[in-house]
Amino acid sequence: MTVFFSIFSGVLIAVMILFNGQLGVAWGNYHATVFVHLSGLFVITLVLLFKRISLKNTLRAAPWQSYLGGFIGILGVVGNNLSFAALGVSITLALGLLGQTAAALLVDSFGLLGAKKIPFDGRRLVGAALIAAGAVAMMLF
């Protein structure tokens, strides 16, 4: 089931890049980013209210670096919007996947920022090389 959710998440990211990129072209990247995050805040607030989930004691529940996700998300949306206008969805997503893979390998290999340390091995190198080759092929052909 987790494999399905990971694949579904990838599909949603591709659609998100398209919609956010179109909005960025129409409105400008910064206005689009504000709208994207405000609309997300509105929807999740409705979910919290509907499910009656309290935010009480939430701040104590996570390590400090966990609170940087929103900031990083803003940079990701702006970066995707800038890339979308020049590269389109597929190459933006392929290069983003390459960057995510490289960062994930570093985090896993060294156990950075409180992550569980997962040793680097040849399988991970082969996977990263295939992703890099795919991104390069998409840019060249």
C-alpha positions in Angstrom: 0.0 0.0 0.0 2.9 2.4 0.7 4.2 1.8 -2.8 0.8 2.9 -4.2 0.8 6.0 -2.1 4.3 6.9 -3.1 3.4 6.6 -6.8 0.2 8.5 -6.3 2.1 11.2 -4.6 4.4 11.4 -7.6 1.4 11.8 -9.9 0.1 14.6 -7.7 3.4 16.4 -7.8 3.4 16.3 -11.6 -0.1 17.8 -11.7 0.9 20.3 -9.0 3.9 21.5 -11.1 1.6 22.0 -14.1 -1.1 23.9 -12.2 1.4 26.0 -10.1 3.5 26.7 -13.2 0.5 27.9 -15.2 -0.5 30.1 -12.3 3.0 31.4 -12.0 3.1 32.3 -15.7 -0.3 34.1 -15.4 0.2 35.9 -12.1 4.0 35.9 -11.6 5.8 33.5 -9.4 5.6 35.2 -6.1 1.9 36.0 -6.3 1.2 32.5 -7.4 3.2 31.1 -4.5 1.3 33.2 -2.0 -2.0 31.9 -3.5 -0.9 28.3 -3.5 0.1 28.4 0.1 -2.9 30.3 1.3 -5.3 28.0 -0.5 -3.5 25.0 1.1 -3.8 26.6 4.5 -7.5 27.2 3.9 -8.1 23.5 2.9 -6.1 22.0 5.8 -7.8 24.4 8.2 -11.2 23.1 7.0 -10.0 19.5 7.5 -8.8 20.2 11.0 -12.1 21.8 11.9 -14.2 19.1 10.3 -12.2 16.3 12.0 -12.1 18.3 15.2 -8.3 18.0 15.5 -6.7 20.3 18.1 -3.4 21.9 17.7 -2.9 22.0 21.5 0.6 20.8 22.5 1.6 20.3 18.9 4.8 22.4 19.0 6.4 20.1 21.5 5.9 17.0 19.3 8.6 17.5 16.7 12.3 18.3 16.4 13.2 21.9 15.5 14.2 21.2 11.9 10.8 19.7 11.2 9.4 23.3 11.2 11.5 24.2 8.2 9.3 22.2 5.8 7.0 25.1 5.0 9.9 27.4 4.2 11.4 24.7 2.0 8.0 24.1 0.4 7.9 27.8 -0.6 11.3 27.6 -2.2 10.2 24.4 -4.0 7.1 26.0 -5.5 9.0 29.1 -6.6 11.8 26.9 -8.1 9.3 24.6 -9.9 7.4 27.7 -11.3 10.6 29.2 -12.6 11.7 25.9 -14.2 8.2 25.1 -15.6 8.1 28.2 -17.7 11.4 27.3 -19.5 11.4 23.5 -19.3 7.9 22.2 -19.0 6.6 19.6 -16.5 8.5 16.5 -17.4 12.1 17.9 -17.4 11.3 20.0 -14.3 10.0 16.9 -12.5 13.0 14.7 -13.7 15.6 17.2 -12.5 13.6 17.7 -9.3 13.7 13.9 -8.8 17.4 13.9 -9.4 17.9 16.6 -6.8 15.6 14.8 -4.3 17.5 11.5 -4.9 20.9 13.2 -4.3 19.7 14.9 -1.1 18.0 11.7 0.1 21.1 9.7 -0.4 23.1 12.2 1.7 20.5 12.3 4.4 20.2 8.5 4.6 23.9 7.8 4.3 25.0 10.1 7.1 21.8 10.1 9.2 21.5 13.9 8.8 19.0 16.0 10.7 17.9 13.1 13.0 17.1 10.7 10.1 17.8 7.0 10.6 21.2 6.1 9.1 21.0 3.8 6.1 24.3 2.7 4.6 25.1 3.7 1.0 25.5 0.7 -1.2 25.8 -0.2 -4.9 22.1 -0.5 -5.5 21.5 3.1 -4.5 24.3 4.2 -6.7 22.8 2.3 -9.7 19.4 3.8 -9.0 20.8 7.4 -8.8 22.8 6.8 -12.0 19.6 5.7 -13.8 17.7 8.7 -12.6 20.5 11.0 -13.7 20.7 9.2 -17.1 17.0 9.6 -17.6 17.1 13.3 -16.8 20.0 13.9 -19.1 18.2 11.9 -21.9 15.1 13.9 -21.5 17.0 17.2 -21.8 19.0 16.0 -24.9 16.5 14.2 -26.9 
